[in-house]
Amino acid sequence: MNALEQLPGPESQTPEDFVQFAKDYFELALPVEIVEKVYEGVPVTVEMIQMLNPDCATEEVYRELELLRLI
């Protein structure tokens, strides 16, 4: 079973569900406050990316999201 198959269905998935999934599957401790903002449709910022993954190249991730028209 892959990671996507383990996600709860959209009708039951909450920010808390996703944070728990990330913890269980990827061993990541995501801040629920930031995940809630993403679920609410708040535009993603460089600061949010940094809080979700402090080890990534935040500016590069942001540019990729822009190129994909996700922000």
N, CA, C and O atoms as a DFTB+ gen file, in Angstrom:
284 C
 N C O
     1  1       0.855      -1.172       0.000
     2  2       0.000       0.000       0.000
     3  2       0.904       1.239       0.000
     4  3       1.866       1.317       0.765
     5  1       0.582       2.201      -0.867
     6  2       1.383       3.421      -0.902
     7  2       0.788       4.491       0.003
     8  3      -0.288       4.317       0.576
     9  1       1.508       5.599       0.120
    10  2       1.101       6.670       1.044
    11  2      -0.277       7.225       0.709
    12  3      -1.074       7.482       1.611
    13  1      -0.567       7.413      -0.566
    14  2      -1.853       7.988      -0.953
    15  2      -3.014       7.070      -0.598
    16  3      -4.097       7.542      -0.250
    17  1      -2.797       5.767      -0.683
    18  2      -3.855       4.822      -0.342
    19  2      -4.157       4.830       1.157
    20  3      -5.234       4.399       1.572
    21  1      -3.229       5.309       1.962
    22  2      -3.431       5.336       3.399
    23  2      -4.125       6.604       3.877
    24  3      -4.576       6.670       5.020
    25  1      -4.215       7.602       3.017
    26  2      -4.888       8.841       3.409
    27  2      -6.380       8.590       3.566
    28  3      -6.973       7.838       2.793
    29  1      -6.979       9.213       4.556
    30  2      -8.427       9.102       4.678
    31  2      -9.105       9.782       3.494
    32  3      -8.512      10.653       2.857
    33  1     -10.326       9.397       3.199
    34  2     -11.062      10.029       2.106
    35  2     -11.298      11.500       2.385
    36  3     -11.290      11.924       3.541
    37  1     -11.508      12.289       1.327
    38  2     -11.677      13.733       1.512
    39  2     -12.834      14.099       2.430
    40  3     -12.800      15.143       3.082
    41  1     -13.851      13.256       2.489
    42  2     -14.992      13.585       3.339
    43  2     -14.664      13.452       4.821
    44  3     -15.362      14.022       5.660
    45  1     -13.613      12.710       5.153
    46  2     -13.274      12.540       6.568
    47  2     -11.933      13.166       6.929
    48  3     -11.555      13.189       8.101
    49  1     -11.216      13.670       5.939
    50  2      -9.893      14.195       6.207
    51  2      -9.958      15.626       6.731
    52  3     -10.520      16.516       6.093
    53  1      -9.382      15.819       7.878
    54  2      -9.272      17.134       8.487
    55  2      -7.795      17.493       8.565
    56  3      -6.943      16.632       8.346
    57  1      -7.476      18.742       8.871
    58  2      -6.067      19.075       9.067
    59  2      -5.408      18.173      10.116
    60  3      -4.254      17.773       9.963
    61  1      -6.139      17.864      11.163
    62  2      -5.603      16.994      12.211
    63  2      -5.333      15.587      11.679
    64  3      -4.335      14.964      12.043
    65  1      -6.233      15.081      10.806
    66  2      -6.024      13.771      10.182
    67  2      -4.739      13.774       9.363
    68  3      -3.954      12.829       9.422
    69  1      -4.530      14.855       8.592
    70  2      -3.340      14.913       7.753
    71  2      -2.074      15.003       8.602
    72  3      -1.073      14.358       8.291
    73  1      -2.113      15.794       9.665
    74  2      -0.952      15.907      10.559
    75  2      -0.624      14.535      11.155
    76  3       0.545      14.162      11.251
    77  1      -1.648      13.793      11.550
    78  2      -1.425      12.452      12.104
    79  2      -0.861      11.513      11.041
    80  3       0.046      10.730      11.322
    81  1      -1.396      11.590       9.813
    82  2      -0.880      10.776       8.716
    83  2       0.593      11.080       8.478
    84  3       1.395      10.157       8.340
    85  1       0.966      12.362       8.428
    86  2       2.360      12.754       8.194
    87  2       3.262      12.232       9.312
    88  3       4.395      11.815       9.071
    89  1       2.746      12.263      10.520
    90  2       3.517      11.763      11.663
    91  2       3.721      10.257      11.562
    92  3       4.831       9.758      11.746
    93  1       2.644       9.542      11.268
    94  2       2.705       8.079      11.206
    95  2       3.508       7.585      10.011
    96  3       4.331       6.681      10.151
    97  1       3.281       8.161       8.848
    98  2       3.875       7.632       7.620
    99  2       5.257       8.202       7.332
   100  3       6.164       7.462       6.949
   101  1       5.426       9.501       7.512
   102  2       6.681      10.165       7.162
   103  2       7.526      10.543       8.378
   104  3       8.644      11.039       8.233
   105  1       6.985      10.306       9.579
   106  2       7.658      10.689      10.816
   107  2       7.963      12.185      10.841
   108  3       9.037      12.618      11.260
   109  1       6.976      12.961      10.377
   110  2       7.073      14.425      10.369
   111  2       6.124      15.000      11.401
   112  3       4.992      14.541      11.550
   113  1       6.594      15.996      12.103
   114  2       5.748      16.709      13.059
   115  2       5.369      18.046      12.433
   116  3       6.114      19.021      12.533
   117  1       4.210      18.085      11.790
   118  2       3.764      19.307      11.134
   119  2       2.949      20.164      12.095
   120  3       2.185      19.635      12.904
   121  1       3.105      21.477      12.013
   122  2       2.277      22.346      12.852
   123  2       0.848      22.388      12.316
   124  3       0.610      22.816      11.186
   125  1      -0.089      21.942      13.131
   126  2      -1.482      21.867      12.692
   127  2      -2.006      23.240      12.288
   128  3      -2.864      23.334      11.410
   129  1      -1.510      24.299      12.904
   130  2      -1.983      25.644      12.573
   131  2      -1.693      25.996      11.108
   132  3      -2.505      26.645      10.448
   133  1      -0.548      25.570      10.615
   134  2      -0.191      25.858       9.215
   135  2      -1.003      24.970       8.280
   136  3      -1.489      25.437       7.250
   137  1      -1.154      23.705       8.625
   138  2      -1.949      22.790       7.801
   139  2      -3.394      23.291       7.729
   140  3      -4.020      23.212       6.672
   141  1      -3.924      23.801       8.829
   142  2      -5.284      24.356       8.823
   143  2      -5.389      25.511       7.835
   144  3      -6.386      25.624       7.121
   145  1      -4.374      26.371       7.784
   146  2      -4.388      27.497       6.842
   147  2      -4.433      27.002       5.404
   148  3      -5.155      27.558       4.576
   149  1      -3.666      25.960       5.104
   150  2      -3.671      25.389       3.748
   151  2      -5.065      24.859       3.422
   152  3      -5.584      25.111       2.335
   153  1      -5.670      24.135       4.347
   154  2      -7.019      23.598       4.146
   155  2      -8.049      24.712       3.958
   156  3      -9.028      24.541       3.231
   157  1      -7.827      25.846       4.610
   158  2      -8.754      26.978       4.497
   159  2      -8.547      27.774       3.208
   160  3      -9.322      28.683       2.911
   161  1      -7.519      27.443       2.452
   162  2      -7.268      28.138       1.200
   163  2      -6.452      29.410       1.346
   164  3      -6.386      30.214       0.416
   165  1      -5.829      29.601       2.505
   166  2      -4.960      30.755       2.694
   167  2      -3.777      30.601       1.737
   168  3      -3.179      29.526       1.675
   169  1      -3.429      31.648       0.994
   170  2      -2.287      31.536       0.073
   171  2      -1.013      31.121       0.805
   172  3      -0.675      31.657       1.860
   173  1      -0.327      30.159       0.221
   174  2       0.913      29.647       0.806
   175  2       1.994      30.718       0.700
   176  3       2.141      31.372      -0.333
   177  1       2.737      30.883       1.773
   178  2       3.833      31.850       1.804
   179  2       5.147      31.111       2.021
   180  3       5.166      29.937       2.390
   181  1       6.226      31.812       1.787
   182  2       7.555      31.254       2.047
   183  2       7.670      30.878       3.521
   184  3       8.260      29.854       3.863
   185  1       7.109      31.705       4.380
   186  2       7.167      31.432       5.815
   187  2       6.429      30.132       6.169
   188  3       6.891      29.361       7.010
   189  1       5.280      29.897       5.522
   190  2       4.536      28.664       5.771
   191  2       5.336      27.451       5.316
   192  3       5.389      26.438       6.014
   193  1       5.954      27.555       4.154
   194  2       6.782      26.452       3.646
   195  2       7.903      26.166       4.631
   196  3       8.185      25.007       4.937
   197  1       8.539      27.209       5.123
   198  2       9.638      27.058       6.085
   199  2       9.167      26.360       7.355
   200  3       9.883      25.526       7.910
   201  1       7.971      26.698       7.813
   202  2       7.450      26.072       9.031
   203  2       7.080      24.601       8.804
   204  3       7.198      23.778       9.712
   205  1       6.635      24.283       7.589
   206  2       6.277      22.897       7.282
   207  2       7.504      22.034       7.063
   208  3       7.511      20.852       7.407
   209  1       8.559      22.636       6.480
   210  2       9.782      21.870       6.219
   211  2      10.991      22.794       6.308
   212  3      11.417      23.362       5.302
   213  1      11.540      22.945       7.502
   214  2      12.662      23.865       7.692
   215  2      13.926      23.470       6.932
   216  3      14.832      24.288       6.773
   217  1      13.995      22.224       6.461
   218  2      15.199      21.762       5.777
   219  2      15.159      21.939       4.267
   220  3      16.140      21.642       3.585
   221  1      14.040      22.420       3.734
   222  2      13.930      22.549       2.279
   223  2      14.399      23.935       1.824
   224  3      14.563      24.856       2.625
   225  1      14.604      24.045       0.525
   226  2      14.942      25.327      -0.088
   227  2      13.632      26.064      -0.322
   228  3      13.009      25.904      -1.372
   229  1      13.213      26.860       0.637
   230  2      11.870      27.443       0.626
   231  2      11.596      28.293      -0.604
   232  3      10.511      28.204      -1.179
   233  1      12.538      29.103      -1.014
   234  2      12.322      29.955      -2.187
   235  2      12.124      29.104      -3.434
   236  3      11.296      29.430      -4.285
   237  1      12.875      28.026      -3.545
   238  2      12.747      27.126      -4.696
   239  2      11.384      26.437      -4.694
   240  3      10.738      26.331      -5.736
   241  1      10.953      25.971      -3.531
   242  2       9.633      25.337      -3.418
   243  2       8.550      26.333      -3.801
   244  3       7.616      25.992      -4.526
   245  1       8.673      27.555      -3.320
   246  2       7.690      28.588      -3.627
   247  2       7.622      28.830      -5.137
   248  3       6.531      28.911      -5.702
   249  1       8.780      28.946      -5.789
   250  2       8.800      29.157      -7.250
   251  2       8.166      27.986      -7.986
   252  3       7.446      28.180      -8.966
   253  1       8.434      26.763      -7.515
   254  2       7.823      25.584      -8.137
   255  2       6.304      25.620      -8.011
   256  3       5.587      25.306      -8.961
   257  1       5.823      26.004      -6.839
   258  2       4.380      26.107      -6.641
   259  2       3.779      27.177      -7.574
   260  3       2.686      26.999      -8.112
   261  1       4.506      28.280      -7.754
   262  2       4.050      29.316      -8.682
   263  2       3.995      28.783     -10.117
   264  3       3.018      29.008     -10.832
   265  1       5.050      28.076     -10.531
   266  2       5.088      27.513     -11.888
   267  2       3.958      26.523     -12.132
   268  3       3.423      26.439     -13.238
   269  1       3.600      25.781     -11.101
   270  2       2.502      24.817     -11.203
   271  2       1.137      25.475     -11.032
   272  3       0.098      24.819     -11.102
   273  1       1.163      26.791     -10.805
   274  2      -0.053      27.583     -10.596
   275  2      -0.877      27.083      -9.413
   276  3      -2.108      27.081      -9.433
   277  1      -0.149      26.662      -8.387
   278  2      -0.807      26.220      -7.160
   279  2      -0.926      27.358      -6.156
   280  3      -1.616      27.236      -5.145
   281  1      -0.253      28.455      -6.439
   282  2      -0.367      29.659      -5.601
   283  2      -0.423      30.867      -6.487
   284  3      -0.519      31.991      -5.993
